[in-house]
Amino acid sequence: MTDFVDVLITGSPVPNYSHPGDAGADLCSTEEFVLAPGERRTVGTGVAIALPDGYAAFVVPRSGLASKHGITIVNSPGTVDAGYRGEIRVALLNTDTSMPYSVAVGDRIAQLIVMPVSRARFIEVDTLPGSHRGESGFGSTGYSASAGQGVTAHE
């Protein structure tokens, strides 16, 4: 059974889930433009939302645009806080080094994921408790056995 949260919205087009069970609802462009190789642009979606307290929305890239055309979101995930009432805008980036990408009005450019979020109470201490990982950071958990053949980090 799926739980729903009511999200008030103004503007159009209203974000839409493409398939049952999808986590992200598609956000569409309200602008027509060409994104040159390496160019970034903030794009309007025409919608503003009011989330209930305890929720946030996250703007994330569409996997097809990323894998087929190199189109991603600069600040992914973009965070829409419960108190924000302005238009949701998407900071698109064309990572392709040679091919421009054309966007038309109504094209799906990103996805919006609405999630419950907790607020943290930060408690200052002199030292942190130990853990198995400790202070090890980027790349600290090693790589797959196929090193040199499309190396994949395990994190």
N, C-alpha and C positions, 0 to 999 in steps of 0.2 A: 504494500500500500504506500502511495506517495503522499507525503505531507506537502501542503502548499502554504506559502506565506503571501499575504496580500501586499502588493507593491503598487502604490498610486503612481500614475504616469500621465504626463502631458506631452503633446506633440505626436509626430508620426514620422516614419512608420514604427509601429509598436514592435519591440523585439519579439521574435518568434522562435520557438523550439522546432527544429526540422523533423525530429523523430521522437517517438515516445521514449522516455528514459534519458534523453539528452541532458547533460548538466548545464550547457551553455545555450543561451538564447541569442540568435543572430542580431547584431547591430548593423544597420545599413547606412551608407553614405548619403548625405543630402547635397553633395557637391560632385561636379564632374571635373576631372583633372588628370594629368599625366604625372606620375611619380618617376623622375629620372633616376638612373643608377646612382646609389648612394644618397639620394635625397630623402629628407624627412619632411612631414607635413602634418599639422594638426587638422583633423577632419571632423566636421559636424555630423551628428547622427539625428538631430532634430528632436530628441527626446530628453526629458528631465524626469527624475523619479523621486519619490519620498519613501525611503525605507523605514521600517519600524526600528526603534531602539534595539540594540543587540544584533543587528544585521549590517553587513557591508556587501557591496557588489564589486566584483573584480572584472576588469576588461582584459581579455586575453586574446592572443592571436588565433586565427583560424588555421588549422593544420594544413589544409589544402593550399592556401595562399602561401604559407611558409615553405612547404616542401616543393611546390611546383613553380613558384615565382619569386621566392626569397622575400616576401612581404611579411614584416613582423611589426611588433609594437615596441617603441623605444623604452617605455617605462613599464614593461609587462611584469607582473600584472598591474594595471592602473587601478587604483583604489577609489571607489565611490563611497564616501562615508554616509552614515544615516542622516546627518544634518545638512548635507549638500543638496541644493535645489536647482543648480544651474544645468545647462545642457551638457550631456555626456559627449565629450569630444575624444577622439582617438589619435594618438601620436604615431602615425604610420611611418615605417622606414623601409625603403627598397634596398635590400642587402645585395641584390644582383649587381655585378660589376660592369655589365654591358647592356642589359635589356631594360628599357623603361617599362612601366606598368600603368595601363589605363584604367581608371575607375570612373564608372558612370553613376548617375543618381540612382539609388536603389540597390546598388551592389552591396553584398554582404562583406563587411570589412573586418569584423571582430566578433567576439562572443562576450556575453555578459553572464557571469555566474554569481548568483545571490546565495550568501552563506551566513549562518549564525557566527558571531565572533565574540570572544571573551575579552574583557578589559583586564589588563594586568595591574596588580598592585606591586610596584617595585620596592623591594626591601633591601636596603643597603646592609652589607655585611663586610667583615674584614677579609674573609676567604670563602671560596665556594667549596661545596662538598666534592669529593673526588668522583670520577666516573671511569668506565672502561676506556672511553675514547680520549679523555683528558683534553689537552689543548691542541691536539692534532687537527689540522685544517685541510685545505684544498689538496686533493690527491692522496691523502694520508691512508686511505683504505686499499690502495693498490690498483692494479689493472688486471684485465682478463688474461688468460693464457695465450691469447692470439696477439700478443704484443707485436707491433709492427704491421699488423694486418687489420687495420681499422680499430685501433686501440679503444677500448671502452672502459671508462672509470667505473668502479663500483662504489657508489656513495649512497 
